Amino acid sequence: MIVYVLTENEANEGGTVEGVYSSEEKAREEAEKRPLPGGEGSLFFWQIEPFEVDGAPGGLDPIRLD
């Protein structure tokens, strides 16, 4: 299963996870709703990365990601 991780990034720095979504479209919609710190022209940007997840380990209940 592939999930899409939305991170808020600053140039030359690591990102902060803001959400995990079941599709790239849902991640993009959420990014468009959120203003970036510093406003227009800041060094912050949204990044969406696909991330492959294996099935749930034994003993854990599956969760809904969006």
C-alpha positions as a printed NumPy array, in Angstrom:
array([[ 0.   ,  0.   ,  0.   ],
       [ 1.272,  3.47 , -0.826],
       [ 0.439,  6.512,  1.307],
       [ 1.344, 10.132,  0.6  ],
       [ 3.145, 12.107,  3.279],
       [ 2.711, 15.892,  3.309],
       [ 5.628, 17.748,  4.879],
       [ 6.304, 21.405,  5.511],
       [ 9.914, 22.122,  4.589],
       [12.353, 24.984,  4.864],
       [15.158, 25.315,  2.323],
       [18.226, 23.303,  3.422],
       [16.344, 21.828,  6.407],
       [14.38 , 18.669,  7.072],
       [10.61 , 18.622,  6.887],
       [ 7.863, 18.395,  9.489],
       [ 5.143, 15.841,  8.775],
       [ 1.778, 17.572,  8.505],
       [-0.368, 14.639,  7.391],
       [-0.608, 11.243,  5.727],
       [-3.146, 10.687,  2.938],
       [-4.415,  7.801,  0.853],
       [-3.943,  9.625, -2.462],
       [-1.707, 12.324, -3.892],
       [-4.797, 14.345, -4.817],
       [-5.96 , 14.461, -1.181],
       [-2.488, 15.532, -0.049],
       [-2.43 , 18.31 , -2.687],
       [-5.897, 19.522, -1.668],
       [-4.775, 19.77 ,  1.947],
       [-1.563, 21.601,  1.019],
       [-3.57 , 24.16 , -0.967],
       [-5.735, 24.882,  2.097],
       [-2.785, 25.628,  4.38 ],
       [-0.808, 28.865,  4.286],
       [ 2.968, 28.553,  4.595],
       [ 4.753, 30.226,  7.521],
       [ 6.356, 33.448,  6.353],
       [ 3.834, 33.955,  3.546],
       [ 4.69 , 34.479, -0.128],
       [ 8.369, 34.497, -0.94 ],
       [ 9.38 , 32.63 ,  2.203],
       [11.832, 29.744,  2.166],
       [ 9.12 , 27.284,  3.222],
       [ 7.43 , 24.875,  0.816],
       [ 5.117, 21.851,  0.851],
       [ 6.431, 18.479, -0.265],
       [ 4.416, 15.337, -0.986],
       [ 6.297, 12.047, -0.938],
       [ 4.89 ,  8.596, -1.709],
       [ 5.716,  6.075,  1.007],
       [ 5.166,  2.325,  0.737],
       [ 3.678,  0.672,  3.817],
       [ 3.467, -3.067,  4.396],
       [ 0.4  , -4.71 ,  5.9  ],
       [-0.357, -4.156,  9.57 ],
       [ 1.835, -6.169, 11.932],
       [ 0.081, -8.962, 13.822],
       [-1.965, -7.792, 16.777],
       [-2.604, -4.255, 15.494],
       [-5.933, -3.075, 14.173],
       [-5.854, -1.41 , 10.746],
       [-6.456,  2.357, 10.76 ],
       [-7.928,  4.741,  8.232],
       [-5.337,  7.24 ,  6.971],
       [-7.57 , 10.049,  5.739]])
